Amino acid sequence: MKVWEKRFSELPDDSILEFTSSLKDDFFLYPYDIKGSQAHVEMLCRGGYISPEEKKILIEGLEKIKKELDQGTFPFQKDEDIHMAIERRLQELVGEVADKLHTARSRNDQVVLDEKMFLKEKIKVIIEKIKSFQEIILGKAEENIEVIMPGFTHFRPAQPVLFSHWLMAYFWMMERDKERFKDVLKRNDVLPLGSGALSGTSLNIDREFLAKKLAFSRVSPNSMDAVSERDFIVEFVFSSSLLFLHLSRLSEELIIYSSPFFAWITIPDKYCTGSSIMPQKKNPDILELIRGKASKILGYATAISSLIKSLPLTYNRDLQEDKDVLRETPREVISTLEIIQRIVKEMEIHPANMQKDATTSYVLATDLVELMVEKGTPFRQAYRKVGEIVKILEKQGKDFSSLSQEEWNKYFPFPKEEMKDFEVKISVERKKSSGGTAPSRVKEQIARGRELLAK
Ligand code: ARG
């Protein structure tokens, strides 16, 4: 039985009902739907639309439905969505008084309310998960503060950096992600209930009461906007996709650095899987899945944005298709944050291998240029000269330190003794500019990171 069936001369058949039903997609909203309905009932009672006895019956009936849904005993039928299923069940449990539940309310404002309540809860969890990941990054950076690795540009060795500096790069990405989620939380914090189908209501409602009861800090200022906007989901999914881009970059780097060609880190066995044919294999599947999930979330960002593009105000049934994105995005974000932090915490670092690779490929060429600049050579001249020397040394299969005193003097305007400190460790220590990779600067970053997390 459909609530609107009296209006229709012919009813949709089962296959049409199945096509239009969102029950399996919006089932997850039921705890919020029940809570929202209970607050709504209280408000209706204050407005004199239902008696205190009726209020009690409705609230208890809704509570009973919540239990049925929690325990999996709820008797589902061919309901249009979770909202209609709950109203139908209430009717079965408490009878006619259930006819008053939907007073001064539409599913249009009800759906947005449920979605916002759900999202608020999830964003808070996500922020906490990001924070614990940041803690782990800080701990790992501190543990390995002086370990040196080659930093890349174009994926070619460029200059030596501290491994802790590399790790901290991800701390700051996470920091921006966290701030973005906090921002989404602010704009999500607007109560849509009381907007009716689109125009508000002629009945006496108290939206401020509802806002307080449901922990929203303000009410929506425009009913048409309130029932048709899904900006909060768009923003949330955009923020999630950016977070996923960061996690995907990290995963890619960890995959490379743990490969036998690098052997800079080892991913514990429990985060790997084997091959069904090659017995020797140990594959970094979890990290690969994170890359894969990043693509999926990017797809969600496109799906949710195109849902509202060109949609005339106000509610259109297209909007029902926001459910998968809303349900799945936080689930993926939370589980990915949980697992990546375990991997980062438990991965084993091999400093000697990193350091060895940090001494190859003339990674100190820029240091040499900067030393010449300190001695008065104009930068571009020094740069050209070092480039020329690298070309010669490369042909001979030699590096800077293997130059004899005599050869050295041919190229450089200062004695080779001054180069005694010419090694990656000193190079890193010299990068004292603010935000640079010198240990003192990285320690500063870590301290700042700790301060931020303590806030
Ligand atoms: N299942 C619908 C959705 O999630 C509920 C809103 C239906 N509103 C309507 N006017 N048909 O979008």
Boltz pocket constraint, residues with backbone or C-beta under 6 A from the ligand:
constraints:
  - pocket:
      binder: B
      contacts: [[A, 20], [A, 22], [A, 26], [A, 80], [A, 81], [A, 107], [A, 108], [A, 111], [A, 315], [A, 316], [A, 317], [A, 319], [A, 320], [A, 321]]
      max_distance: 6.0
